[in-house]
């Protein structure tokens, strides 16, 4: 039984668990085979990462003689240079080395024009990606790239990118998609694939694959189109922590309260549900959100004040106490 909220990997065992998004996977594969650049859009928890991983698996299995797709963790890149170096690394190239005292620094400070160095360096970085595809096109799968970085790469630098023999599939959250769908970045993407909420049939497929006969029975009791929340609800039901009606009402109230707190609170709780637990200094969490620690502390306090997360204090590696946050459990009779 596999009901954790972690994304599926591009491995044979995890591929066997994939269900509910076959039509979207087929479309992505057809677009990539046609050399189209694709933007994959879906709300947090809809299954974008798992879908990209399964696309990588399918492409490898069907064309083992071709170079494997490069999977790039876009959420860990906070600026364009870091992202392009990460792409180079995932394509099997050595990252570039920036000399902090060299010509880039000089150009970046001359006349108070810090963009001059970028204007010269970034196109060269993109052009260097050609080294990864000397004999044909390569596929790059980018998971959750921050929209400011993506807008620069696929918008401002799109002409340079078009000259590189790479096919791109880029995923983004629904509330981050705007810059990708507006000029000039919109012209770069030939196809936009949106992950709609899972249908009842798709929910049943997922739960049968993840939890067998017990999952099939539960599928008739729940209706949740978001993959992450569907698995969370099912996990609670399997473990007997709540009866179905009370659990669904509690989840609905929780989601409504988080929405009222604003986008930042919704983003943080979604990431926390994915990680299970985290502190405000958790580097993985901060990278995924693009936040500073003080910002995370502020939003964690908002969520805790409303009873949406719980916290405990543990001793860290340095001996200093750390405050660890977890999503509040949904239990019957719970109110917000």
C-alpha positions in Angstrom: 0.0 0.0 0.0 1.5 3.3 -1.1 -0.4 6.3 0.2 2.4 8.8 0.9 2.3 12.2 -0.6 5.7 11.9 -2.2 5.9 12.3 -6.0 6.5 9.1 -8.0 10.0 8.5 -9.3 10.9 7.5 -12.8 11.6 3.9 -11.8 9.9 0.7 -12.8 8.3 0.1 -9.3 6.9 3.6 -9.2 5.8 3.6 -12.8 3.6 0.6 -11.9 1.8 2.8 -9.4 1.1 5.5 -11.9 -2.7 6.0 -12.6 -5.3 8.6 -13.3 -3.3 10.8 -15.7 -2.7 8.5 -18.7 -4.3 10.9 -21.2 -2.1 13.8 -20.1 1.0 11.5 -20.2 0.1 10.4 -23.8 -0.4 14.0 -24.8 2.9 15.1 -23.3 4.8 12.3 -25.0 3.2 13.1 -28.4 4.1 16.8 -28.1 7.7 16.0 -27.1 8.0 13.5 -30.0 6.9 16.3 -32.3 9.6 18.6 -30.9 7.1 21.0 -29.2 7.9 23.0 -26.1 5.2 22.4 -23.5 4.0 24.3 -20.5 2.4 22.0 -17.9 0.0 23.9 -15.5 -1.7 22.5 -12.4 -2.5 23.4 -8.9 -0.2 22.4 -6.1 -0.6 18.7 -5.4 -2.2 17.9 -8.7 0.6 15.5 -9.7 2.9 17.6 -12.0 6.1 16.2 -10.6 5.0 12.5 -10.9 3.8 13.2 -14.4 7.1 14.6 -15.5 8.9 11.7 -13.9 6.7 9.2 -15.7 7.3 11.0 -19.0 11.0 10.6 -18.4 10.5 6.9 -17.8 8.4 6.4 -20.9 10.9 8.3 -23.2 13.8 6.2 -21.9 12.0 2.9 -22.3 10.7 3.6 -25.8 14.0 5.1 -27.1 16.8 3.5 -25.1 19.3 4.4 -27.9 18.6 8.2 -27.5 20.1 10.3 -24.7 17.9 10.2 -21.5 15.8 13.3 -20.8 17.3 15.7 -18.2 15.1 16.2 -15.1 15.8 19.7 -13.6 14.5 20.6 -10.1 13.5 24.1 -11.0 12.3 25.0 -7.5 15.9 25.1 -6.2 17.1 27.8 -8.6 16.4 31.3 -7.4 18.1 33.1 -10.3 18.7 32.6 -14.0 22.4 31.8 -13.8 21.9 29.1 -11.2 19.1 27.6 -13.3 21.1 27.5 -16.5 24.1 25.9 -14.6 21.7 23.4 -13.2 20.4 22.6 -16.7 24.0 22.1 -17.8 24.7 19.8 -14.9 21.6 17.7 -15.6 22.6 17.5 -19.3 25.9 16.0 -18.3 28.0 19.2 -18.8 30.3 20.8 -16.3 28.7 23.9 -14.6 30.4 27.2 -15.5 32.7 28.9 -13.0 32.1 32.5 -12.3 35.2 34.5 -11.3 33.9 37.0 -8.6 36.8 39.4 -9.3 36.9 39.0 -13.1 35.4 40.8 -16.1 31.8 40.0 -15.1 32.1 41.9 -11.8 33.8 44.8 -13.5 31.1 45.1 -16.1 28.4 44.6 -13.5 29.6 47.7 -11.6 30.7 50.0 -14.3 28.6 53.1 -14.6 26.0 51.7 -12.2 24.8 49.2 -14.8 24.6 45.8 -13.1 22.6 44.3 -16.0 25.4 44.6 -18.5 27.2 41.5 -17.3 24.0 39.5 -17.5 23.3 40.8 -20.9 26.6 39.3 -22.1 26.8 36.2 -20.0 23.3 34.8 -20.1 23.1 34.4 -23.9 26.5 32.7 -23.8 25.3 30.3 -21.1 22.3 29.4 -23.2 24.5 28.9 -26.3 26.8 26.6 -24.4 23.9 24.1 -23.9 24.4 23.1 -27.6 27.3 21.0 -26.3 24.8 18.5 -24.8 23.1 17.8 -28.1 25.8 17.4 -30.8 23.9 14.8 -32.8 20.2 15.8 -32.3 17.6 17.1 -29.9 17.6 16.5 -26.2 14.6 16.7 -23.9 14.7 18.9 -20.7 12.0 18.4 -18.1 11.8 21.4 -15.6 9.8 20.9 -12.4 8.3 24.0 -10.8 10.6 26.8 -11.9 9.9 30.1 -10.2 8.0 32.4 -12.6 10.5 35.4 -12.4 13.3 33.0 -13.5 11.1 31.4 -16.1 9.9 34.7 -17.5 13.5 35.7 -18.2 14.7 32.4 -19.6 11.7 31.7 -21.8 10.7 35.3 -22.5 13.6 37.7 -22.6 16.0 35.0 -23.8 13.7 33.0 -25.9 15.4 33.9 -29.3 18.7 32.5 -28.0 16.9 29.4 -26.6 15.2 28.7 -29.9 18.6 28.2 -31.5 19.6 25.4 -29.1 18.5 21.8 -30.0 16.5 21.2 -26.8 12.8 20.4 -26.3 11.4 21.8 -23.1 8.6 20.7 -20.8 8.2 23.1 -18.0 5.7 22.7 -15.1 4.3 25.5 -13.0 1.6 26.0 -10.4 -1.7 27.5 -11.5 -1.1 30.7 -9.6 2.4 31.1 -11.0 1.4 30.5 -14.7 0.6 34.1 -15.6 4.1 35.3 -16.6 4.5 32.1 -18.8 1.3 32.8 -20.6 2.0 36.5 -21.2 4.2 38.0 -23.9 7.0 37.4 -24.6 7.2 34.0 -22.9 3.9 32.8 -24.3 5.3 32.5 -27.8 8.0 30.0 -26.7 5.5 27.3 -25.6 3.8 25.5 -28.5 1.5 23.6 -26.3 -0.1 24.2 -22.9 -1.3 21.1 -20.9 -3.5 21.8 -17.9 -4.1 19.3 -15.2 -7.8 19.4 -14.4 -9.1 17.9 -11.1 -9.1 14.1 -11.2 -12.4 12.6 -12.3 -14.2 10.1 -10.1 -13.0 7.3 -12.5 -9.4 8.6 -12.2 -9.6 8.8 -8.4 -10.7 5.1 -8.4 -7.8 4.1 -10.6 -5.3 5.9 -8.3 -6.7 4.3 -5.2 -7.0 0.9 -6.6 -3.4 1.0 -7.8 -2.1 2.4 -4.5 -4.3 0.5 -2.0 -5.8 -2.5 -3.8 -9.3 -3.6 -2.9 -9.4 -1.3 0.2 -8.6 1.6 -2.1 -11.4 0.6 -4.4 -13.9 0.6 -1.5 -12.7 4.0 -0.3 -13.0 5.5 -3.8 -16.8 5.1 -3.6 -16.8 7.3 -0.4 -14.5 10.2 -1.3 -14.5 12.8 -4.0 -11.3 14.8 -4.1 -9.8 15.9 -7.4 -6.4 17.0 -6.0 -4.1 14.0 -5.9 -2.2 15.0 -2.8 -5.3 15.7 -0.8 -7.0 12.5 -2.2 -4.1 10.4 -0.8 -4.1 12.3 2.5 -7.9 11.7 3.0 -7.5 8.0 2.0 -4.5 7.6 4.4 -6.6 9.0 7.3 -9.5 6.7 6.4 -7.4 3.6 6.1 -5.8 4.4 9.5 -9.2 4.9 11.1 -8.5 8.4 12.3 -11.9 9.8 11.1 -15.2 8.9 9.5 -15.7 10.0 5.9 -18.4 12.8 6.4 -16.6 14.4 9.3 -13.2 14.2 7.6 -14.5 15.8 4.3 -16.2 18.6 6.2 -13.0 19.3 8.2 -10.9 19.4 5.0 -13.4 21.8 3.4 -13.3 24.1 6.4 -9.5 23.9 6.5 -9.1 24.8 2.9 -11.6 27.7 3.1 -9.7 29.2 6.2 -6.3 28.8 4.5 -7.6 30.6 1.4 -8.8 33.5 3.5 -5.3 33.9 4.9 -3.9 34.5 1.4 -1.7 33.0 -1.2 1.4 32.8 1.0 -0.4 30.7 3.6 -1.8 28.4 1.0 1.6 27.9 -0.6 3.3 27.2 2.7 0.6 24.7 3.9 0.7 22.9 0.5 4.5 22.5 0.7 4.3 21.4 4.4 1.8 18.7 3.5 4.3 17.5 0.8 7.2 17.5 3.2 5.3 16.2 6.3 7.2 18.4 8.7 9.6 21.3 8.5 11.1 24.2 10.4 11.3 27.8 9.2 15.0 27.3 8.6 14.5 24.2 6.4 16.6 24.9 3.3 14.5 22.7 1.1 11.3 24.4 2.1 12.8 27.9 1.6 14.1 27.0 -1.8 10.8 25.6 -2.9 9.0 28.8 -1.8 11.7 31.3 -2.7 11.4 32.8 0.8 13.7 34.0 3.5 13.6 32.5 7.0 11.9 35.5 8.6 9.1 35.3 5.9 8.6 31.6 6.7 8.4 32.4 10.4 5.8 35.0 9.9 3.5 32.8 7.8 4.0 29.8 10.1 2.8 32.0 13.0 -0.3 32.9 11.0 -1.1 29.3 10.3 -0.4 28.2 13.9 -2.6 31.0 15.3 -5.5 29.6 13.3 -4.8 26.0 14.4 -3.9 25.0 10.9 -0.4 23.7 11.9 1.0 22.4 15.1 4.6 22.8 16.4 7.0 21.0 18.6 10.5 22.0 19.8 13.4 19.6 19.1 17.2 19.9 19.7 19.1 20.5 16.5 22.5 19.2 15.4 24.2 22.3 16.9 22.4 21.8 20.2 20.1 24.8 19.7 16.3 24.1 19.8 14.4 24.1 16.5 10.7 24.6 16.1 9.2 21.9 13.8 5.8 22.5 12.2 3.3 19.9 11.0 -0.1 20.2 9.3 -2.8 19.9 11.9 -4.5 16.5 11.7 -8.1 16.4 10.4 -10.3 14.7 13.0 -14.0 14.3 13.2 -15.7 17.2 14.9 -12.8 19.5 14.2 -13.6 23.1 13.6 -11.6 26.1 12.5 
